[in-house]
Amino acid sequence: MKYEYGNWFLVAINIIIFMFFVKSVFKPKTRTDWRTYKMFSAFLVALFAEMYGFPLTIYLLTSFFGNRLGIDFSHDSGHIVNKILNISGDPHFSLLHWLSSGLIVGGLLLISSAWNILYKAQKKGTLAATGVYRYIRHPQYAGFILTIVGFLLQWPTLITLVMAPILIIRYILLAKQEEKEMVKKFGSSYEDYKKTTPGFFPSLRIFSKKVSNLVDSSS
């Protein structure tokens, strides 16, 4: 068996690329934005340090369980969920991997799309309620959560499994804090928006209504 870790150059490259991309689509400005970005960056560092550097999770699992889980120090074994679910073949071409990649890409696109709408609304001094904000109130935090879940499905580690719920709870608390500020700024307009628009998960009823309205307007 070939030991496929210890590539710290690849660790650094992946961290830099992802941190740069997230920063470019999230565009942190406030102290809260920077704190959110730094916390997510710490998650990325912990993830890629094990993905290509030292596989601490695999080391501990093999120390406690031996080869009963079918895990070794090959790179494919880092896709632990595939091993646990006994999904055979190259894990990079499994449905689980495609699902996780979809969540990661979708999350990053959601963050980018939300920032563009929020930036335009802030320049005009209006409430952001168009685009993705029509369906959820906190698309950027939802995007971070989707990306985190995607990485956990693809390459779970003990450290990121501990960090993930902490980050998600942090995003929820930040969202509630920001909503209080929005109520102070926009008053009843935001209260009405809050009543009709879910926080993190889009309502199928609202989505289907929007689609039917588009169909009616085009016919």
Secondary structure in CASP SS format (residue, H / E / C, confidence):
PFRMAT SS
TARGET T0000
AUTHOR 0000-0000-0000
METHOD secondary structure of the structure
MODEL  1
M C 1.00
K C 1.00
Y C 1.00
E C 1.00
Y C 1.00
G C 1.00
N C 1.00
W H 1.00
F H 1.00
L H 1.00
V H 1.00
A H 1.00
I H 1.00
N H 1.00
I H 1.00
I H 1.00
I H 1.00
F H 1.00
M H 1.00
F H 1.00
F H 1.00
V H 1.00
K H 1.00
S H 1.00
V H 1.00
F H 1.00
K C 1.00
P C 1.00
K C 1.00
T C 1.00
R H 1.00
T H 1.00
D H 1.00
W H 1.00
R H 1.00
T H 1.00
Y H 1.00
K H 1.00
M H 1.00
F H 1.00
S H 1.00
A H 1.00
F H 1.00
L H 1.00
V H 1.00
A H 1.00
L H 1.00
F H 1.00
A H 1.00
E H 1.00
M H 1.00
Y H 1.00
G H 1.00
F C 1.00
P C 1.00
L H 1.00
T H 1.00
I H 1.00
Y H 1.00
L H 1.00
L H 1.00
T H 1.00
S H 1.00
F H 1.00
F H 1.00
G C 1.00
N C 1.00
R C 1.00
L C 1.00
G C 1.00
I C 1.00
D C 1.00
F C 1.00
S C 1.00
H H 1.00
D H 1.00
S H 1.00
G H 1.00
H C 1.00
I H 1.00
V H 1.00
N H 1.00
K H 1.00
I H 1.00
L C 1.00
N C 1.00
I C 1.00
S C 1.00
G C 1.00
D C 1.00
P H 1.00
H H 1.00
F H 1.00
S C 1.00
L H 1.00
L H 1.00
H H 1.00
W H 1.00
L H 1.00
S H 1.00
S H 1.00
G H 1.00
L H 1.00
I H 1.00
V H 1.00
G H 1.00
G H 1.00
L H 1.00
L H 1.00
L H 1.00
I H 1.00
S H 1.00
S H 1.00
A H 1.00
W H 1.00
N H 1.00
I H 1.00
L H 1.00
Y H 1.00
K H 1.00
A H 1.00
Q H 1.00
K H 1.00
K H 1.00
G C 1.00
T C 1.00
L C 1.00
A C 1.00
A C 1.00
T C 1.00
G H 1.00
V H 1.00
Y H 1.00
R H 1.00
Y C 1.00
I C 1.00
R C 1.00
H C 1.00
P H 1.00
Q H 1.00
Y H 1.00
A H 1.00
G H 1.00
F H 1.00
I H 1.00
L H 1.00
T H 1.00
I H 1.00
V H 1.00
G H 1.00
F H 1.00
L H 1.00
L H 1.00
Q H 1.00
W C 1.00
P C 1.00
T C 1.00
L H 1.00
I H 1.00
T H 1.00
L H 1.00
V H 1.00
M H 1.00
A H 1.00
P H 1.00
I H 1.00
L H 1.00
I H 1.00
I H 1.00
R H 1.00
Y H 1.00
I H 1.00
L H 1.00
L H 1.00
A H 1.00
K H 1.00
Q H 1.00
E H 1.00
E H 1.00
K H 1.00
E H 1.00
M H 1.00
V H 1.00
K H 1.00
K H 1.00
F H 1.00
G C 1.00
S H 1.00
S H 1.00
Y H 1.00
E H 1.00
D H 1.00
Y H 1.00
K H 1.00
K H 1.00
T H 1.00
T C 1.00
P C 1.00
G C 1.00
F C 1.00
F C 1.00
P C 1.00
S C 1.00
L H 1.00
R H 1.00
I H 1.00
F H 1.00
S H 1.00
K H 1.00
K H 1.00
V H 1.00
S H 1.00
N H 1.00
L H 1.00
V H 1.00
D H 1.00
S H 1.00
S H 1.00
S C 1.00
END
